[in-house]
Amino acid sequence: MSFKDTATKMSFELHSAARLLRRNFDRRAKTHGLSRSRWQVLWHLAREQGQKQAELAERMDVAPISLARQLDNLQQEGLVERRPDPGDRRCFRIYLTDAAEPALEVLRGLAQQTRAQALAGFSIAEVSQLQGLLERLRENLTRGEA
């Protein structure tokens, strides 16, 4: 098999694996009332709180108006709060509230279950190698966007 054929097959496998990871996690999250749009907001904020709404939308790769509706709902439920940006009166920064912690604990558990299923039969060395290769792939693609 040529490099081109192998690379093409790898691209399809990578896309398929990513789709299946999302679908598997979504199925688990749905049983807890957490849609993809809800858990993604919580997940991104757990990684970095205090983002501007526009920054968060860009990181999530969603339209700002879609994110605004989701934030409205999460704010009504008491899971997030918008705080004025001290450097720019026109925008707000988004933070999780303490009430979001139980949902985040559920998400962490679901993520662990999903990873365990996906990586069943892999050695630590294989997981480490895969992580390194995917990181290089992401860096190559990120460099191309700059």
Helices and strands as residue ranges (DSSP letters): H 3-30, H 36-47, E 51-52, H 53-60, H 64-76, E 80-85, E 88-96, G 98-100, H 101-118, H 124-145
